[in-house]
Amino acid sequence: MFLTMNKSLKIWMNGELIDWNDAKIHILSHVVHYGSSIFEGIRCYETTKGSAVLFLNEHIRRLRDSSKIYRIEIPYSEKELKEAVISTIQSNSHKACYVRPLVYRGQGALGVNPHRASIEVAIATWEWGTYLGEDVLETGVDVRVSSWNRLAPNTLPSWAKAGGNYLNSQLVKMEALMDDYAEGIALDVNGYVSEGSGENIFIVRDNVLFTPMSAQSILPGFTRGAVIRIASELGYEVKETMIPREALYVADEVFLTGTAAEITPVRSIDKYPIGNEKRGPVTEALQHEYLKIVQTGKDPYGWLTFI
């Protein structure tokens, strides 16, 4: 499954809006050799009340948190970064788009020690469709359990959304695609369910939702948090707990969550059918409430920032 990137007009780079084709880095930038980047994936939706960025404050805060973990000092305040996101969206005349803020180590050092490398910041926006394919929010996707485990604790910090961490995700994703699955589910170092290559995971059993704990080498996503909040308000019990692999196969429903994936149902895992092999009622109820916010702009939680 491959998505074509739709080229936009402008990219914000180190405080300036420049032409898309001019947004370049040097081949000896530290990030190219050592994966020393921090990034976020953000969605801007066209709601009935106007264009709005979902979880903008939360994403920018995590960008700074990730940078702090990797000892990168961003030369812009959170306010400046949020203003730059909005400015980039406006400069590209987007009504709806995907937003990619990126902080990376540039030139000045070539070696494992990064401290002499410059700190560069860029923000790109482009129009992007459904992450895991058209119509999957209703029909669901087929996934497999990956042969690749998630990172062990105290190796790489999974709470940091860092470029280097996603080498593991690439292995999970490529393996799944080569075997004709839409996505892979990685287990943690102890063999319990962790997450997908770029999504968190929930299972439903007897109307109770289960999701891995944040300490199980996952990136605790904002869509994951939204689902926990919405599910609780709809009266569902949500348990953050260790999930054995076999629990996936006997679940009534399974779904993936993420900024790009939104709430995507899973219809089979390792060729085991899940439920009726289509979106289940709990997943549908959660989708309805989540998508209602981003489509209508009626946001009781303060998750949207209107442009």
C-alpha positions in Angstrom: 0.0 0.0 0.0 1.6 3.2 -1.2 0.4 6.8 -0.8 1.4 9.5 -3.3 2.4 12.7 -1.7 0.6 15.7 -3.0 3.1 18.5 -3.5 2.1 21.9 -1.9 3.4 25.4 -2.6 5.3 26.3 0.5 7.2 24.7 3.4 8.1 26.6 6.6 11.8 26.2 7.2 13.7 27.9 10.0 11.3 30.8 10.3 10.6 31.4 6.6 8.1 30.1 4.1 10.0 28.9 1.1 9.0 27.1 -2.1 8.5 23.3 -1.8 11.3 22.5 -4.2 13.8 24.7 -2.3 13.3 22.9 1.1 16.6 20.9 1.1 19.3 19.7 3.5 22.9 18.9 3.1 24.0 15.3 2.6 26.3 15.5 5.6 23.5 16.6 7.9 23.6 14.6 11.2 20.1 13.4 10.7 20.9 11.6 7.5 23.6 9.5 9.1 22.2 8.9 12.6 18.4 9.4 12.5 18.5 12.4 14.9 15.1 13.9 14.2 11.9 14.6 16.1 8.6 14.9 14.3 4.8 15.0 14.6 1.9 14.0 12.4 -1.0 16.3 12.7 -4.4 16.6 10.9 -6.2 19.6 9.8 -9.9 18.9 9.0 -12.4 20.9 7.0 -15.4 21.0 9.5 -18.7 22.6 8.9 -17.5 25.5 11.1 -14.3 26.0 9.1 -10.8 24.4 9.0 -9.4 23.2 12.3 -6.3 21.5 13.5 -6.8 18.5 15.7 -4.7 18.3 18.9 -2.4 21.1 17.9 -1.5 22.1 21.4 -0.9 18.4 22.4 1.2 17.7 19.3 3.5 20.7 19.8 3.9 19.9 23.4 5.0 16.3 22.5 7.4 17.7 19.9 9.1 19.6 22.7 9.0 16.7 25.1 10.5 14.4 22.4 13.2 17.0 21.8 14.0 17.3 25.5 14.4 13.6 25.8 17.0 13.7 23.0 18.6 16.9 24.3 17.6 19.0 21.3 16.9 22.6 22.1 14.2 23.9 19.7 15.0 27.5 18.9 11.3 28.4 18.8 8.6 28.7 21.5 5.5 26.5 21.4 3.5 29.6 20.5 5.8 30.3 17.5 5.6 26.7 16.4 1.8 26.7 16.5 1.6 30.0 14.6 4.0 28.5 12.0 1.7 25.5 11.6 -1.3 27.7 10.9 0.8 30.0 8.6 1.9 27.0 6.5 -1.6 25.7 6.2 -2.8 29.1 5.1 0.0 29.7 2.7 -0.9 26.5 0.9 -4.6 27.3 0.9 -5.5 24.0 2.5 -9.0 23.3 3.7 -7.9 19.9 5.0 -4.4 18.5 5.1 -1.7 16.5 7.0 0.9 18.5 8.9 4.5 17.4 9.5 6.5 19.5 11.9 10.1 18.2 11.9 13.1 19.1 14.1 16.4 17.6 13.1 20.2 18.0 13.6 21.9 19.5 10.6 25.5 20.3 9.7 28.3 20.9 12.1 29.1 17.4 13.5 29.6 14.0 11.9 29.9 11.4 14.6 27.7 9.9 17.2 28.1 13.0 19.5 25.6 15.5 18.0 26.2 18.6 20.1 27.9 20.6 17.4 25.3 20.0 14.8 22.8 22.8 14.1 19.2 22.5 15.1 16.9 22.9 12.1 13.1 23.1 12.1 10.7 22.6 9.2 6.9 22.3 8.8 5.3 20.8 5.7 1.6 20.4 4.8 0.0 18.3 2.1 -3.3 16.8 1.2 -3.6 13.2 2.2 -6.3 10.6 2.0 -7.2 7.6 4.2 -3.9 6.2 5.6 -4.7 2.5 5.4 -6.8 2.7 2.2 -10.2 3.9 1.0 -13.4 2.6 2.7 -11.4 0.8 5.4 -13.2 2.8 8.2 -16.2 0.7 7.4 -14.9 -2.5 5.9 -11.8 -2.9 8.1 -8.3 -4.2 7.3 -6.4 -7.5 7.4 -3.3 -7.5 9.6 -0.7 -9.9 10.9 1.4 -10.2 14.1 4.9 -9.1 13.1 8.0 -11.2 13.6 9.6 -7.9 14.8 9.2 -7.0 18.4 8.9 -3.4 19.7 11.9 -1.8 21.4 12.9 -3.2 24.8 12.6 -0.7 27.8 15.7 1.4 28.3 17.0 0.9 24.8 15.3 3.7 22.8 12.7 5.9 24.5 9.4 4.9 22.9 7.6 8.0 24.3 9.7 10.2 22.0 8.4 10.4 18.4 11.9 10.2 17.0 12.9 9.4 13.4 15.4 6.7 14.4 12.7 4.8 16.3 10.8 4.3 13.1 13.4 2.0 11.6 11.6 -0.6 13.7 8.2 0.5 12.3 9.5 0.3 8.8 10.4 -3.4 9.3 7.0 -4.1 10.8 5.2 -2.3 7.9 7.3 -3.8 5.0 6.9 -7.3 6.3 3.1 -6.9 6.5 2.9 -5.4 3.0 5.1 -8.1 1.5 2.7 -10.7 2.8 -0.4 -8.7 1.5 -1.5 -7.4 4.9 -2.4 -3.8 5.4 -0.5 -3.5 8.7 1.6 -5.4 11.3 1.0 -5.7 15.0 4.2 -5.7 17.0 4.6 -7.5 20.4 6.7 -6.1 23.2 9.9 -7.7 24.5 7.9 -9.9 26.8 5.6 -11.2 24.0 2.5 -9.0 24.9 0.7 -6.9 22.3 2.3 -3.5 21.9 1.1 -1.5 18.8 1.1 -1.3 15.0 3.8 0.3 12.9 2.2 3.7 13.4 -1.0 3.1 15.4 -2.2 2.1 18.8 -4.5 -0.9 19.2 -7.7 -1.7 21.1 -9.5 -5.0 21.4 -13.2 -5.4 22.5 -14.4 -8.4 24.4 -17.9 -8.5 26.0 -18.2 -4.7 25.5 -15.1 -4.0 27.5 -12.2 -2.2 25.8 -8.6 -3.4 26.4 -5.5 -1.5 25.2 -1.8 -2.0 26.1 -0.3 0.1 28.9 1.8 3.2 28.0 4.9 1.5 29.5 4.7 -1.3 26.9 7.0 0.4 24.3 4.1 2.3 22.7 3.8 5.9 21.7 0.7 6.9 23.7 -1.2 8.5 20.9 -3.7 11.4 21.1 -6.3 9.4 19.2 -5.8 6.6 21.7 -6.5 9.1 24.5 -9.5 10.5 22.7 -11.0 7.0 22.3 -10.5 6.2 26.0 -12.3 9.5 26.9 -15.1 9.0 24.4 -15.6 5.3 25.4 -15.8 6.1 29.1 -18.4 8.8 28.4 -20.4 6.3 26.3 -20.4 4.0 29.3 -17.8 1.5 28.2 -15.2 0.1 30.6 -11.7 0.7 29.4 -8.7 -1.3 30.7 -5.1 -0.4 30.1 -3.4 -3.8 30.6 -1.1 -6.4 29.2 -2.8 -8.3 26.3 -1.5 -11.7 25.3 -1.2 -12.5 21.6 -4.0 -15.1 21.7 -6.5 -12.4 23.0 -6.3 -10.8 19.5 -7.8 -14.0 17.9 -10.8 -14.3 20.2 -11.7 -10.6 20.4 -15.1 -9.5 19.4 -13.7 -6.4 17.8 -10.2 -5.0 17.2 -9.4 -1.5 15.9 -6.4 0.7 15.3 -6.1 4.3 16.3 -3.8 7.1 15.1 -3.8 10.6 13.7 -3.5 9.3 10.2 -5.5 6.0 10.7 -8.2 7.7 12.8 -10.2 4.7 14.1 -9.7 1.8 11.7 -11.4 -1.6 12.3 -9.5 -4.8 11.9 -11.4 -7.7 10.2 -8.8 -10.4 10.5 -5.5 -11.1 12.2 -3.1 -13.8 10.9 -6.1 -15.0 8.9 -8.2 -15.4 12.0 -11.6 -13.7 11.4 -12.4 -11.0 14.0 -16.1 -10.8 14.9 -18.1 -10.7 11.7 -15.1 -9.6 9.6 -16.3 -6.1 9.4 -16.7 -3.0 11.7 -18.3 -4.0 15.0 -20.9 -2.0 16.9 -18.5 -0.6 19.6 -16.0 0.5 16.9 -18.8 2.1 15.0 -20.1 4.0 18.0 -16.6 5.3 18.8 -16.0 6.3 15.2 -19.3 8.1 15.1 -18.5 10.3 18.1 -14.9 10.9 17.0 -15.7 11.8 13.4 -18.7 13.9 14.4 -16.2 16.3 16.2 -13.8 16.6 13.2 -16.6 16.8 10.6 -19.0 19.2 12.4 -16.5 21.2 14.5 -18.7 20.7 17.5 -16.0 20.0 20.0 -16.9 19.7 23.7 -13.3 18.7 24.7 -11.3 21.6 23.3 -9.3 19.4 20.9 -9.7 21.6 17.8 -7.8 24.8 17.0 -9.8 26.7 14.3 -7.8 28.6 11.7 
